[in-house]
Amino acid sequence: QVQVVESGGGLVQPGGSLRLSCAASGSIISIYSMGWYRQAPGKQRELVADISTGIGPYYADSVKGRSTISRDNAKNMVYLQMNSLKPEDTAIYYCNIVGLGERGRIDSWGQGTQVTVST
């Protein structure tokens, strides 16, 4: 079984910054990709950024230039640094892990962390 836990969300003013963290633990053999998704009220979940082995980072146009995704393979962690935050960045941010575990393919999600950008 694989556990995915996000942290680092909160309330921030427009123009501010946040760093989200995600830790994966459990019966993990290897991780192929680690990504961040978000879901705003009344909207579908969307990919924000991900980083895959041998491919490198991908960013949605909405966050490109304002966000940086990075991962620590030794710790099975992924981070999302978000700068110049806008009210439209308000959402629940979810971490997704895709890889191989002792019981086969892993495609696991965390419970999410709330990011609110407001004055």
N, C-alpha and C positions, 0 to 999 in steps of 0.2 A: 504494500500500500504506500502511496506517495502523498505527502502533505505539502501544501503550498500556502504560504502565509505572507500577506502583504502588510506593509507598514509605511508610515510617513505622510499620510494624507492629513488634511486639516483645512482651516480657514485662512485664506491669504488675500491680501488686497490686490487689485489689478496692478500689473507690472511687477509683482513679486515673484518669488521662486519657491519651488518645493523639490525635494528629492524623495522619490518613492523607492522602497526596497522590497524585494521578494526573495524569500528563502524556500528552497525545495528540499525536502528530506524524505527518508524512507528507503525503500528497496529500489534504488536507482543504479543502473549500470552505466548509462550514458545519456546525455541530453543533447538533442539535435537543435532545438530552437527554444528560445525563451522570449516571451513577448508580453506587451502591455496592450490591453483593450480598455475601452471605456464605454459607459452607457449613461446617457443623460435621460432625465425624466421624459417619457413619451417617445423616446427614440430607440433605434436598434443599437445593439452593441457593435462597436466599430474598432478596427485595428488602429492603434496609435503608433506603435513601433515594435519591431522585433529584431532579433539578432540570431542568426543561424550559423552553425558550424560551417566554415569554409565559404560562406556567402557574404557575411557582413551585415551591417545594420540596414533596416528599412524604416522610413518615416512616412506617415501620412502627410499629405500636403498641408493639412491644417496645423501641424506642429513642426514642420520642417524649418530648420534655422533657429528654433527656440528650444529644442529638446535634444538631449543626448542619452542614448541607451548604452549601457555597458554591462558586462557580465564577468563574474569571478567563477571560473570553472572549478577551481579547487574547493570552493565553498558552496557550489550550486546556487549562486545568487545572481540576481539581475537587478539593475538599478535604472531609474528613469529620472534624469535631472530635467526639470522644466523651468524655463525662465520666461520673463515677459508674459506672465499668465494673464489670460483674458477671461471675462465672465463666461464666455462660451466654452471654456475648458472645464467648467463645473460639471462633474459627473462622478459616478463610482468607477474607480479604476481597478481592473482585474488583471492578475498575472496568469499566464498560461505557459505550461511546460509540456513540450513534446519530446519524447525520447524512448528509451528502452529500459524496462525494469526487469526484475527477476521473474515477474509473471507475464512478461510480454510488453506490448506497446503501452507507452504512457501518454496520456493526453489529459492533463490535470489542471484544474482551475482553483484559484484561491477564492476566499469569501468576498474580497473586494475591500477597497479603502476609499473613503469619501474625500473628494477634493472640491472645495467650494471657493470660488473666486468672487469676492464681493467687497464693497465698501461697508 
